[in-house]
Amino acid sequence: MAVSETCLYFIGMGLSGLKTCSLEAIEVLENVDEIFIEKYTNFISEKTPHPFKQLRSNFSYLKREDLEEKDEQFLDRIQGRTIAILIPGDPFIATLHNSFRIAAIKRGYSCHVIHNTSIISAAASISGLSSYSFGRTVTCPFPKNASEVPYNIIQKNKSIDAHTLVLLDINLLENKFLSVKEAIGILLNLEIEKKKAIFTPESRIVGLARLGYNEAHVAYGTPNEVIDKYNWEKIGPPQALIVCADSLYFAEEEALSILTSNYTSDKNGQR
């Protein structure tokens, strides 16, 4: 079978896993030779791996090394076939799969992308902040991998009056996630060390958890107000943080006040 007949579909699952796949994605999944799920870049909620009863293909799970260290072996394995790789969020937005796609294209494989919702867009949508007012996104690591990078990126974004989306670290192997509360503590400690008035007790921030799920949680205010709004550890992943620019447009101020108040009636995770 010729190499040119090999076809890969990179399919975004959105924020809440398989159930938010698009109709276009399901149509593709019904006709491919094999379906793979990448589960190492985010938590996937489904307890059962096969919610689509109409699909004739079984799901196989991919480890990080399958698409990185062992990518050439995986490309050999799928040669001459049509496969789909399901990826959390929107493929290639906040994942490490682009080098694999490039390697596949160099081999002459046909690659297609089916997009879905990403935390990059959802964070602005749910908070009411202007997507045009965001600067560079950064990840806050666990304390054992302590880094000044998040603080420095927030500083750079504030210098151009931009908001910062801070993604919070996860460890799927150990089933651990960094909570909004822990991330706030890390950034406040960095402020004590740096003393540049970048992330202070008076800063305005937005805590986000479980976006894309029915039980989404959003809290706006100062660090202490956001911490006190929910039991963030109880809510579970995925979680993220927005550090607002020092100045907000009137429409953003109004949106933050009204939109985030909609989540006060949700008792799941409430203190």
Rosetta blueprint (number, residue, H / E / L):
1 M L
2 A L
3 V H
4 S H
5 E H
6 T L
7 C E
8 L E
9 Y E
10 F E
11 I E
12 G E
13 M L
14 G E
15 L L
16 S L
17 G L
18 L H
19 K H
20 T H
21 C L
22 S L
23 L H
24 E H
25 A H
26 I H
27 E H
28 V H
29 L H
30 E L
31 N L
32 V L
33 D L
34 E E
35 I E
36 F E
37 I E
38 E E
39 K L
40 Y L
41 T L
42 N L
43 F L
44 I L
45 S L
46 E L
47 K L
48 T L
49 P L
50 H L
51 P L
52 F L
53 K L
54 Q L
55 L L
56 R L
57 S L
58 N L
59 F E
60 S E
61 Y E
62 L E
63 K L
64 R H
65 E H
66 D H
67 L H
68 E L
69 E L
70 K L
71 D H
72 E H
73 Q H
74 F H
75 L H
76 D H
77 R H
78 I L
79 Q L
80 G L
81 R L
82 T E
83 I E
84 A E
85 I E
86 L E
87 I E
88 P L
89 G E
90 D L
91 P L
92 F L
93 I L
94 A L
95 T L
96 L L
97 H L
98 N H
99 S H
100 F H
101 R H
102 I H
103 A H
104 A H
105 I H
106 K H
107 R L
108 G L
109 Y L
110 S E
111 C E
112 H E
113 V E
114 I E
115 H L
116 N L
117 T L
118 S L
119 I H
120 I H
121 S H
122 A H
123 A H
124 A H
125 S H
126 I H
127 S H
128 G L
129 L L
130 S L
131 S H
132 Y H
133 S H
134 F E
135 G L
136 R L
137 T L
138 V E
139 T E
140 C E
141 P L
142 F L
143 P H
144 K H
145 N H
146 A L
147 S L
148 E L
149 V H
150 P H
151 Y H
152 N H
153 I H
154 I H
155 Q H
156 K H
157 N H
158 K H
159 S H
160 I L
161 D L
162 A L
163 H E
164 T E
165 L E
166 V E
167 L E
168 L E
169 D L
170 I E
171 N E
172 L L
173 L L
174 E L
175 N L
176 K E
177 F E
178 L L
179 S L
180 V H
181 K H
182 E H
183 A H
184 I H
185 G H
186 I H
187 L H
188 L H
189 N H
190 L H
191 E H
192 I H
193 E H
194 K H
195 K L
196 K L
197 A L
198 I L
199 F L
200 T L
201 P L
202 E L
203 S L
204 R L
205 I E
206 V E
207 G E
208 L E
209 A E
210 R L
211 L L
212 G L
213 Y L
214 N L
215 E L
216 A L
217 H E
218 V E
219 A E
220 Y E
221 G E
222 T L
223 P H
224 N H
225 E H
226 V H
227 I H
228 D H
229 K H
230 Y E
231 N L
232 W H
233 E H
234 K H
235 I H
236 G L
237 P L
238 P L
239 Q E
240 A E
241 L E
242 I E
243 V E
244 C L
245 A L
246 D L
247 S L
248 L L
249 Y L
250 F H
251 A H
252 E H
253 E H
254 E H
255 A H
256 L H
257 S H
258 I H
259 L H
260 T H
261 S H
262 N L
263 Y L
264 T L
265 S L
266 D L
267 K L
268 N L
269 G L
270 Q E
271 R L
